[in-house]
Amino acid sequence: MKLTTSFITKWFLLIGKIEGYSYLILLGIAMPLKYILNEPKYVRLFGTVHGILFVLFMVLQLLMLLKVKMSFKKAAIAFLLSLLPFGTFFLKRLV
């Protein structure tokens, strides 16, 4: 499989969106369940899923830098957006 720029960009945006949803689930559902109902298992589950998606997002961001030639400034903004709730939903504006 050849990694074309459109393929990388498509997956960067898709995984960014899914990672954003997983972050919202972690913060909005799993964390309250842990601290209000004393149910830490959901944080472990969604934290693991979110962690895997975040690492995949970072790999795709590196590919965006190296293969798609995304500027370092835009890559830095994309990284900062990934740390904010709802942030990754604005990635399309960078690409």
C-alpha positions as CSV (number, residue, x, y, z in Angstrom):
1,M,0.0,0.0,0.0
2,K,1.4,3.4,-1.0
3,L,1.0,6.2,1.5
4,T,-0.3,9.0,-0.7
5,T,-0.8,12.5,0.7
6,S,-4.5,12.2,0.4
7,F,-4.5,8.8,2.2
8,I,-2.5,10.2,5.1
9,T,-4.5,13.3,5.3
10,K,-7.8,11.4,5.3
11,W,-6.7,9.1,8.1
12,F,-5.1,12.0,10.1
13,L,-8.5,13.8,10.1
14,L,-10.5,10.6,10.8
15,I,-8.3,9.4,13.7
16,G,-8.2,12.9,15.0
17,K,-12.0,13.0,15.2
18,I,-12.3,9.6,16.8
19,E,-9.5,10.5,19.3
20,G,-11.5,13.6,20.1
21,Y,-14.6,11.6,20.8
22,S,-12.7,9.2,23.0
23,Y,-11.3,12.1,25.0
24,L,-14.8,13.5,25.5
25,I,-16.0,10.1,26.6
26,L,-13.0,9.8,29.0
27,L,-13.5,13.2,30.5
28,G,-17.3,13.4,30.4
29,I,-18.4,9.9,31.3
30,A,-15.6,7.7,32.6
31,M,-14.0,10.3,35.0
32,P,-17.4,11.2,36.6
33,L,-18.2,7.5,37.0
34,K,-14.9,7.0,38.7
35,Y,-15.2,9.9,41.1
36,I,-18.9,10.0,41.7
37,L,-19.8,6.3,41.6
38,N,-16.4,4.8,42.5
39,E,-16.2,2.9,39.2
40,P,-12.6,3.1,38.0
41,K,-12.9,0.3,35.4
42,Y,-14.3,2.7,32.8
43,V,-11.3,5.0,33.1
44,R,-9.1,2.0,32.5
45,L,-11.1,0.9,29.5
46,F,-11.6,4.3,27.8
47,G,-8.2,5.6,28.9
48,T,-6.5,2.7,27.1
49,V,-8.6,3.2,24.0
50,H,-7.9,6.9,24.1
51,G,-4.2,6.3,24.6
52,I,-3.9,4.0,21.6
53,L,-5.8,6.5,19.5
54,F,-3.6,9.3,20.7
55,V,-0.4,7.4,19.8
56,L,-1.8,6.6,16.4
57,F,-2.8,10.3,15.9
58,M,0.8,11.3,16.8
59,V,2.2,8.8,14.2
60,L,-0.1,10.2,11.6
61,Q,0.9,13.7,12.6
62,L,4.6,12.8,12.0
63,L,3.6,11.4,8.6
64,M,1.8,14.7,7.9
65,L,5.0,16.6,8.7
66,L,7.3,14.3,6.7
67,K,5.2,13.1,3.8
68,V,2.5,15.7,3.3
69,K,4.9,18.5,4.2
70,M,2.6,20.1,6.8
71,S,4.4,23.1,8.3
72,F,5.8,22.8,11.8
73,K,3.6,25.7,13.0
74,K,0.4,23.8,11.8
75,A,1.7,20.6,13.4
76,A,2.3,22.3,16.7
77,I,-1.2,23.8,16.5
78,A,-2.6,20.3,15.8
79,F,-0.8,18.9,18.8
80,L,-2.1,21.6,21.0
81,L,-5.6,21.0,19.7
82,S,-5.3,17.3,20.6
83,L,-4.8,18.3,24.2
84,L,-8.0,20.3,24.4
85,P,-11.5,18.9,24.6
86,F,-13.2,19.5,21.2
87,G,-9.9,20.6,19.8
88,T,-9.4,17.9,17.2
89,F,-12.7,18.8,15.7
90,F,-11.0,21.8,14.2
91,L,-8.2,20.0,12.5
92,K,-9.8,20.3,9.1
93,R,-9.1,24.0,9.2
94,L,-5.4,23.3,9.4
95,V,-5.2,20.9,6.4
